[in-house]
């Protein structure tokens, strides 16, 4: 009886681990979608309000959740106080410091940092085009994540069950 209960617990635990993997994939997709949402808001504020970048970050920060709010507030404060000369350095440091808890893949983090490299030094129209290019690239990345997500979820669940069964067979 103890072996049966132990086997059942092992299979349940490994199946749960596979399902947790699927949930983490879904959360990552939601992070990318929220970043896209923020960039759309920044782009809209830049196009229609015609105010300095620091104020734009402050306006958008009010409408987003943490850690994005902290990131945008930090950007607003650093731009207004101009601790550094280059906007790109401010952007990259703020992304590294405030968005590190998102655990973005390196490719997505690099793309977000590249946006800041071009954003601060251009006029309004060029900044808008740069943001649209970033949004287009992000859309492609989101589609890649979506396409692979369902199969990865299935594989994670199957591997969880199969790993549990394998472990039970080895232990018995």
C-alpha positions as CSV (number, residue, x, y, z in Angstrom):
1,X,0.0,0.0,0.0
2,X,2.8,2.4,0.8
3,X,4.4,1.7,-2.5
4,X,1.2,2.5,-4.3
5,X,0.7,5.8,-2.4
6,X,4.3,6.7,-2.9
7,X,4.0,6.0,-6.6
8,X,0.9,8.0,-6.9
9,X,2.6,10.9,-5.1
10,X,5.6,10.8,-7.4
11,X,3.5,10.8,-10.5
12,X,1.3,13.6,-9.2
13,X,4.4,15.7,-8.3
14,X,6.1,15.2,-11.7
15,X,2.8,15.9,-13.5
16,X,2.4,19.1,-11.5
17,X,6.0,20.1,-12.4
18,X,5.1,19.7,-16.1
19,X,2.0,21.9,-15.6
20,X,4.0,24.5,-13.8
21,X,6.2,24.7,-16.8
22,X,3.2,25.4,-19.0
23,X,2.0,28.2,-16.6
24,X,5.5,29.8,-16.7
25,X,5.3,29.8,-20.5
26,X,2.0,31.6,-20.4
27,X,3.3,34.2,-17.9
28,X,6.2,34.9,-20.2
29,X,3.9,35.5,-23.1
30,X,1.9,37.9,-20.9
31,X,5.0,39.8,-20.0
32,X,5.8,40.3,-23.7
33,X,2.2,41.4,-24.4
34,X,2.4,43.9,-21.6
35,X,5.7,45.3,-22.8
36,X,4.0,45.8,-26.2
37,X,1.2,47.5,-24.5
38,X,3.6,49.9,-22.8
39,X,5.4,50.7,-26.0
40,X,2.1,51.5,-27.7
41,X,1.3,53.9,-24.9
42,X,4.7,55.5,-25.1
43,X,4.3,55.9,-28.8
44,X,0.9,57.4,-28.5
45,X,2.0,59.9,-25.9
46,X,5.0,60.9,-28.0
47,X,2.8,61.4,-31.1
48,X,-0.1,63.3,-29.6
49,X,1.1,65.1,-26.5
50,X,4.4,66.6,-27.9
51,X,5.9,66.9,-24.4
52,X,9.5,66.0,-23.2
53,X,10.4,62.3,-22.8
54,X,10.6,62.5,-19.0
55,X,7.0,63.7,-18.8
56,X,5.9,61.0,-21.2
57,X,7.4,58.3,-19.0
58,X,5.7,59.8,-16.0
59,X,2.3,59.9,-17.7
60,X,2.6,56.3,-18.8
61,X,3.9,55.1,-15.4
62,X,0.7,56.1,-13.8
63,X,-1.3,53.7,-16.0
64,X,0.9,50.6,-15.7
65,X,1.6,48.0,-13.0
66,X,4.8,47.2,-11.2
67,X,7.7,46.6,-12.1
68,X,7.0,48.6,-15.2
69,X,5.8,51.6,-13.1
70,X,9.1,51.6,-11.2
71,X,11.0,51.4,-14.5
72,X,9.2,54.3,-16.0
73,X,9.3,56.4,-12.9
74,X,13.0,55.8,-12.7
75,X,13.3,56.8,-16.3
76,X,11.4,60.0,-15.6
77,X,13.5,60.9,-12.6
78,X,16.8,60.2,-14.3
79,X,15.9,62.1,-17.5
80,X,14.8,65.2,-15.5
81,X,17.9,65.1,-13.3
82,X,20.2,64.1,-16.2
83,X,22.7,62.1,-14.2
84,X,24.3,60.9,-17.4
85,X,24.7,62.6,-20.8
86,X,23.3,59.9,-23.0
87,X,19.7,58.8,-23.1
88,X,20.8,55.3,-24.2
89,X,22.8,54.8,-21.1
90,X,19.9,55.8,-18.9
91,X,17.6,53.5,-20.7
92,X,19.9,50.5,-20.6
93,X,20.7,51.0,-16.9
94,X,17.0,51.3,-16.1
95,X,16.0,48.2,-18.0
96,X,18.8,46.2,-16.3
97,X,18.0,47.5,-12.9
98,X,14.2,47.6,-12.9
99,X,13.1,44.9,-15.3
100,X,15.6,42.2,-14.3
101,X,12.9,40.5,-12.2
102,X,11.0,39.8,-15.4
103,X,13.7,37.3,-16.4
104,X,13.4,38.2,-20.1
105,X,15.3,36.0,-22.6
106,X,18.5,37.7,-23.7
107,X,17.2,38.3,-27.2
108,X,14.1,40.1,-25.9
109,X,16.1,42.1,-23.4
110,X,18.6,43.1,-26.1
111,X,15.7,44.2,-28.4
112,X,14.3,46.4,-25.6
113,X,17.6,47.9,-24.9
114,X,18.1,48.7,-28.7
115,X,14.8,50.6,-28.6
116,X,16.3,53.0,-26.0
117,X,19.5,53.4,-28.1
118,X,17.6,54.9,-30.9
119,X,14.7,56.6,-29.0
120,X,16.5,59.4,-27.2
121,X,18.4,60.9,-30.1
122,X,15.8,61.3,-32.8
123,X,13.1,63.7,-33.7
124,X,9.4,62.9,-33.1
125,X,8.7,61.2,-36.5
126,X,11.8,59.1,-36.5
127,X,11.2,58.1,-32.8
128,X,7.7,57.0,-33.8
129,X,9.0,54.9,-36.7
130,X,11.6,53.4,-34.5
131,X,9.0,52.4,-31.9
132,X,6.8,51.0,-34.7
133,X,9.8,48.9,-35.9
134,X,10.3,47.6,-32.4
135,X,6.6,46.8,-32.1
136,X,6.7,44.9,-35.3
137,X,9.7,42.9,-34.2
138,X,8.0,42.3,-30.8
139,X,4.9,41.1,-32.6
140,X,7.0,38.5,-34.5
141,X,8.6,37.3,-31.2
142,X,5.1,37.1,-29.6
143,X,3.9,35.0,-32.5
144,X,6.9,32.7,-32.2
145,X,6.3,32.2,-28.5
146,X,2.5,31.6,-29.1
147,X,3.2,29.0,-31.9
148,X,5.6,27.0,-29.8
149,X,3.7,27.4,-26.5
150,X,1.0,24.8,-27.1
151,X,3.4,22.1,-28.1
152,X,5.8,22.9,-25.3
153,X,2.9,22.7,-22.8
154,X,2.0,19.3,-24.1
155,X,5.6,18.1,-24.1
156,X,6.1,19.4,-20.6
157,X,3.0,17.6,-19.3
158,X,3.9,14.4,-21.1
159,X,7.4,14.5,-19.8
160,X,6.1,15.2,-16.3
161,X,3.9,12.1,-16.4
162,X,6.5,9.9,-18.2
163,X,9.3,11.0,-15.9
164,X,7.1,10.1,-12.9
165,X,6.3,6.7,-14.3
166,X,9.9,6.1,-15.1
167,X,11.0,7.1,-11.6
168,X,8.3,4.9,-10.1
169,X,9.5,1.9,-12.2
170,X,13.1,2.5,-11.1
171,X,12.2,2.8,-7.4
172,X,10.0,-0.3,-7.4
